[in-house]
Amino acid sequence: ARGALPSLVGPFSHPIDLGQFMSLSAIAITAWRATVRRTALTLVLMVATAVGAVLSARRTAIGSLVAAWLWVKVVARAKGAILAVAVCVPLAAVVLSPAISAVVDETYQEYLDPNAATSAARTVLTLGSFDVAADHFPLGAGFGRYGSATAAENYSPEYVARGFPDVWGLGRSEEDGRFLTDTEWPAIIGESGFLGTIAFVAGLVSIYLAARRLWRSSRSPLVRWIGLTTIGWMVACLVQSVATVTFTGPPVFGLFFGLVGIVAALSDAGRPEDSDHSRSTPEPESLLRVSSTRSE
């Protein structure tokens, strides 16, 4: 629960899983309405999934929904929606200022206040990853040594060296070490080092650029929808990765990289005919022609 309000869990084991799925669903439907068709059904679904994300009461889910929705609107050049947000946000900020101030203050005290009596486990784990990456420059400590499930199960010596057994949430037992695998970037930074982190970020940038090319260049509404959805999901996953595992852990990573696989296939199908293989590969529009016909 958050305060007096219970958090929706749905069929999942934790509210954040529901919040992530509802956020991604709302973004996908928003992209559909921007590229394929606007109907009353898609409007209801978009609102329902957005409400589901909000009622999960997870800050990362709500923040990812807002950031990705706005980004999709900007990419799609939805001037009306952007203007409405510009007018409504200041009014909403005034009306909801007490609640917003409480959330901001709680977040600051929990994660950022240097004078707090105890530091949050996520903050300690994240800052420690930079220390590990520096100690094992430039390739990091290696897989299974920091921030991953293997490092938690075998309790990495990197944790012992940094006094993590005495930090709440980063201890040796399953209950006391619940936050050892709760954040995305510590494992990437600590285990693969600065060089591996740069490569990981470069991969994400490449995915985004490929999705943007589909969105801009394709004549098929369905292909454009896939490109725009990937763009929105990338932003949502980046926001969620601040305080939860998104790109490398269940349940969202399967959905995201499954969509990335579709983007890669469509991008390959749309390349110039420079080989026998490419000449035999259908255009992106033809790959989804049947689905497009059904949707119409």
N, C-alpha and C positions, 0 to 999 in steps of 0.2 A: 504494500500500500504506500501511497504518497500522502502523508498527512491523514486526513479522515476519508480519503477517497481510495477505494480498492482499485488495483490495476488489473485490466483485462489480461487474461492469459490465453484464452482460446484453447485449441488442441495442443498447445506447446507446453514445455516444462518451465518456461520463464517468460515474463511479459516482454522482454526485449526481442524474443523471437517473433512474437506476434507483431510487435511494433515495426520490426524490420520488414516483414512480409507485407504488412498493410502499407507501409511507406512506398515500397517498390511497386506494389499494385496500383496505388494512386498515381504514381509517376507514369507507369505504363499506360494507364487509361488517359491521363492528361495528354501524353504524346499521341495516342490514337485519335483523340478528338482534334488535335492540331494537324494531323496528316491524312487521316482516312475519312472519318465521318463523325459528326456530332448528332447524337440522339438523346432522347430522354433517358434511355436505359444507361448509356455510358455516363450521363450526368449523375444519376443516382448511384451508380457503382463508384464513381470518383469520390463523391461526398462520403459515401459509406466507408470506403477504405481509409480515407483521410481521417474520419472520426475514429475509426478503429485504431489508427496510429496514435492519435491524441489520447484516447482512453487507455492505452497501454501505460501511460504516465511515465514513459522513459524519455529523458531529455535528448538522448542521441537520436531516437526515432523521430521525435517531433522536429528537432533541428534539421535532420537530414531531409525530412519531408518539405519543410519550408525552403531550404536552400536549393534542393533539386527542382522543386516546382517553379521557383523564381528563375532558375537557370534555364529550364526548358522554355519558359515563356520568353525569355530574352533571346535565346537561340532561334525560336520560332517567330520572333519579332511580333509578338502579340501586344501591340501598343495599348489596346483597351485594357487588358489585364494589368499591364505594368502601370498604367496611369491610375487605375483603381487602387492598386496596392500603395502607390505613392501617396494617395489621398487618405486611404483608410489606416495605414500603419501608424501615422502620428496620432490619430484619434484613438486607436486601440491602445497605443502605448500610454496615453493619458488615463484612459479608463482602467486599464489593467496594471497600472504602475505599481500598486502595492504587491500584487502577486509576482510581477516580473522582478521587482526589487528583492523579494524574499528568495526567489530561485537564484538570482545572480549572487546574492550574499551567501547563500548556502553553498553554491558551487565554489565560490572563492575561498570560503573558510575550509572547505573540504579538500580542495586540490592545490590552491595557489598561495595561501597565506603562509609566509615564512615564519611567522610567530605563533602558529598553531601548536598546540601541545603535542599532537601527533600528526604525522603526514599520512595522506592517503596511500594505500598500497600501490595503486596505479601510478601515482606520481613517483614514488620511490623506485618502482620497477622500470619506469620509462627513463628517469634520470640515470639509473644504474646501467641501462643499455649503452648509453654514450660512453660511460666509463669503461665498460667491457670492450666496446669497439675501439677505443683509444689504446687500451692495454694490448689488444690483439690486432693492431693496425697492419694492413688495411682490410684483411679478409674476415675479421671477427673471430669469435671463439669456436665456431663450427656448429653444425647441426646437433641438436639435442643438448645444448649447453646453456641456453638462456631463453626464457620466455615461452618455451614450447612445452607440449605435454610430456615429452621424454625427459626434459630437464626437471619437470615437477615430479614425475614418478620416481626418478632416481636421485632427486634433490641434488642439483648441480653444485660442484665445489665453488662455482662462481657466486652462488647465493651465500654459502658459508663464509667465504672471504669477505663479503660485504655486510655481514651481520643480519641477513634477512630472517634467520630463525627467530629473532627477537621482534620482528615487525609484524603487527597484526595483519592477517590476510596473506602473508608470505611465508608462513611456517612450514614445517615438515609434514604435518598430518593433512588428510584430505579436507577436514573442516577448517583448520587454521591456515591452509594454503590455497584457499578458494580463489584468490586473485592472481595466482601465478600464471594462469593462462587466460586472463580476462581481458587483455589488451593486445591490439594488433602489432604495433610498431616495435615494442621491445624485442620480440623474437627476430624480426627482420634486421634491426640495427645490431643487436648483440651477437647473433649467430652468423650473419653474413658480412658484418662490418660495414664501413662507410662505402666501400666499393660495391658490395652487394646491394646496399640500400639504393645507391645511385642507379644500378641496373634495374632494380625493381621499379623505381619511380619512372625510369625511361620506358619500361614495358607498359606501365599504366598510361603514359603519355601517348605511346604508339597506338594503344587501343582506342583512346579518345579521338585521335586524329583519323583513324580508320573509320570510326563511327561517324565523325563529322563529314568525311568524304561521301559516305553513303547518303547522309541526310541532304547534302548539297547537290550531288550529281545525279542521283537516280530519278527516273521518271515514274517509277512505281510507288504508289502510296504506301504499300506494305513494306517495301524496302526502306523507304524514308522513315516509316514508323520504327523499324528496328534500329536504324541509326540514331534517331532522336531518343528512343528509350534507353539505348546504351549510354548516350551522353548523360541523361538524367540519372541513371543508375550509378554511373561512375561518381558523380557528385555526391549522391546519397551515401554510397559506400565509403567515400573518403571522410565524410562527416561522421558516420557511424564508427569508423575505424579509430577515432580519437579515444573512445572508451569501451570498445568491444572488438572482438575478433570478427572480421568481415571477409577479407580477401583470402584467408588461409584456414578458415574454420567453418563448421556447419552452423546453421543450415543454409545461409545465404550464398556461400561461395559457389555451390553447385549451380544455382540459378544464374549468378552473374557470369561465370565462365562458360556455362552452356550458351548464354547469349553471345558471349565473345566468340565462341566457335562458329556461330551462325554469321556473325559479322565477318570473320575471316573467310568463310566459304563464299559469301556474297562478294567480298572484295576481290577474291581470287577469280571469281566468275566474271567480274567486270573489267579485268585487265585487258590491254591490247593483245591482239592475236600475234604473239611473237614466237609461238611454238606450236607443235602439233597438239600438245595437251590443251593449250589455251584455246585453240581453234575448235576443239571438241567439247569445250566447256560451255554450257548454256549461259546466256546473259542472266543477271540477277532478276530481271523482271520475269523471265520465263520460269525461274525456279518457284516463284510464288503465284504464277498465273492462275492456277486452279483455286488457290485460297482466295485470291482477289476476286475471282468470278463468284465464288460462294458468298463472300462478304457483301458483294453488290446485290 
